[in-house]
Amino acid sequence: MLKFVRQTAIAAVAATLFGAPAMAETVVNFAGYSGLFQDLYTKAVIEPFMKANPDIKVVYSIPGNSAAILGVLRAQKSAPQFDVAMMDISIAKAGSDEGLFDPIDEKVTPHVKDLYPQALMPGANLAGMTFDSLVLVYDKTVVKEPPTSWRKLWDPALDRKVALHAAPDILGIALTVVLEKMAGGTDWNHNLDKGVKEMETLAPHVLTWDPKPDLWNAVMAQQAAIGVGYNARSQVFADQPGSVLAATIPNEGTLFQINAVVLVKNAPQSAAAKKLVDYMLSPEAQKAFAEAMFYGPTNKTVELSPAVAKRISPDDMSKVINVDWLELAKIRDKLTQDWRRRVIPLSR
């Protein structure tokens, strides 16, 4: 008995001197966007989540854009390495149709019931996490007045100074939808032939279809003078000291782009991944990121200051083109092929 007491005392002293064994840490692998998005999302959402859950570490990785992220998840289907991912909602829908994701419902997070209808697709395993608007991004030292039309992309003075992202990137798809409407199309959720024809006339004026490291930096470095981008990043870059970048929504309208979060099926850390998704869709996290980067929250219970709200939404909501991303996803592959065959080869 005395020997047992001595051993227990020695163990207690050792624990005091050297510290008790650390709690096992669960690592959640998250696939997201690069650059400014990664920096601000990490500070606004990922770090507060880890502080509140010290037993969970989130590793933020960058496979590429939405299409690249989906490609990685497809390649890992039999042995997933990621637990949570984000991507454009139309591309996420394609992955959901292929059975790559688990449902995000009220069993995962009670915040699902508070999401705007546009953030959810019936039958799709995903949840919208941000809203954003399509804008013209330009160098205000070259383009002196805010453009009032998307036709500014055709301005001879800007020939070979146009930077665009090609389909299947959502920026290329969104621009095609806008041009379809401008060309008189009325069924852009199912047919974008007129928009593709408009792109054929624009292609010879394009400097690059893959601006590096991204469109915003290409404009700020004055490698390009104009392009098509998202409002959220544009607002942040425009605020930087000495920035030449500005952005505007032309009179013909804009559309909302939606980023979605997905839970990877058979993920290594499914339980911890669900905790992360629950926090990502919470009012706290949604508000923090909206204030950090001007993305519109998908949780309708979030209350934003008037100053922030003004920089997120278009002044005139009638300018927003009604796009059914669920239907549009059905023609995404055809549209991508049309771009590759009919549009990109026309570049000079």
HELIX and SHEET records of a PDB file:
HELIX    1   1 LEU A    2  PHE A   18  1                                  17    
HELIX    2   2 GLY A   35  TYR A   41  1                                   7    
HELIX    3   3 THR A   42  ILE A   46  3                                   5    
HELIX    4   4 GLU A   47  ALA A   52  1                                   6    
HELIX    5   5 SER A   66  ALA A   75  1                                  10    
HELIX    6   6 ILE A   89  ASP A   97  1                                   9    
HELIX    7   7 PRO A  110  ASP A  114  5                                   5    
HELIX    8   8 PRO A  117  ALA A  119  5                                   3    
HELIX    9   9 TRP A  150  TRP A  154  5                                   5    
HELIX   10  10 PRO A  156  LEU A  158  5                                   3    
HELIX   11  11 ILE A  170  MET A  182  1                                  13    
HELIX   12  12 ASP A  193  LEU A  202  1                                  10    
HELIX   13  13 ALA A  203  HIS A  205  5                                   3    
HELIX   14  14 LEU A  215  MET A  220  1                                   6    
HELIX   15  15 ASN A  231  ALA A  238  1                                   8    
HELIX   16  16 SER A  270  MET A  280  1                                  11    
HELIX   17  17 PRO A  283  MET A  293  1                                  11    
HELIX   18  18 PRO A  306  ILE A  312  1                                   7    
HELIX   19  19 MET A  317  LYS A  319  5                                   3    
HELIX   20  20 TRP A  325  LEU A  328  1                                   4    
HELIX   21  21 ALA A  329  ILE A  331  5                                   3    
HELIX   22  22 ARG A  332  ASP A  338  1                                   7    
HELIX   23  23 TRP A  339  VAL A  343  3                                   5    
HELIX   24  24 ILE A  344  LEU A  346  5                                   3    
SHEET    1   A 5 ILE A  56  SER A  61  0                                        
SHEET    2   A 5 THR A  26  ALA A  31  1                                        
SHEET    3   A 5 VAL A  84  ASP A  88  1                                        
SHEET    4   A 5 PHE A 256  VAL A 264 -1                                        
SHEET    5   A 5 PHE A 101  ASP A 102 -1                                        
SHEET    1   B 8 ILE A  56  SER A  61  0                                        
SHEET    2   B 8 THR A  26  ALA A  31  1                                        
SHEET    3   B 8 VAL A  84  ASP A  88  1                                        
SHEET    4   B 8 PHE A 256  VAL A 264 -1                                        
SHEET    5   B 8 ALA A 127  ASP A 139 -1                                        
SHEET    6   B 8 ILE A 226  TYR A 230 -1                                        
SHEET    7   B 8 VAL A 162  ALA A 163  1                                        
SHEET    8   B 8 VAL A 206  THR A 208  1                                        
SHEET    1   C 6 ILE A  56  SER A  61  0                                        
SHEET    2   C 6 THR A  26  ALA A  31  1                                        
SHEET    3   C 6 VAL A  84  ASP A  88  1                                        
SHEET    4   C 6 PHE A 256  VAL A 264 -1                                        
SHEET    5   C 6 ALA A 127  ASP A 139 -1                                        
SHEET    6   C 6 LEU A 245  THR A 248 -1                                        
SHEET    1   D 6 ILE A  56  SER A  61  0                                        
SHEET    2   D 6 THR A  26  ALA A  31  1                                        
SHEET    3   D 6 VAL A  84  ASP A  88  1                                        
SHEET    4   D 6 PHE A 256  VAL A 264 -1                                        
SHEET    5   D 6 ALA A 127  ASP A 139 -1                                        
SHEET    6   D 6 GLY A 296  PRO A 297 -1                                        
END                                                                             
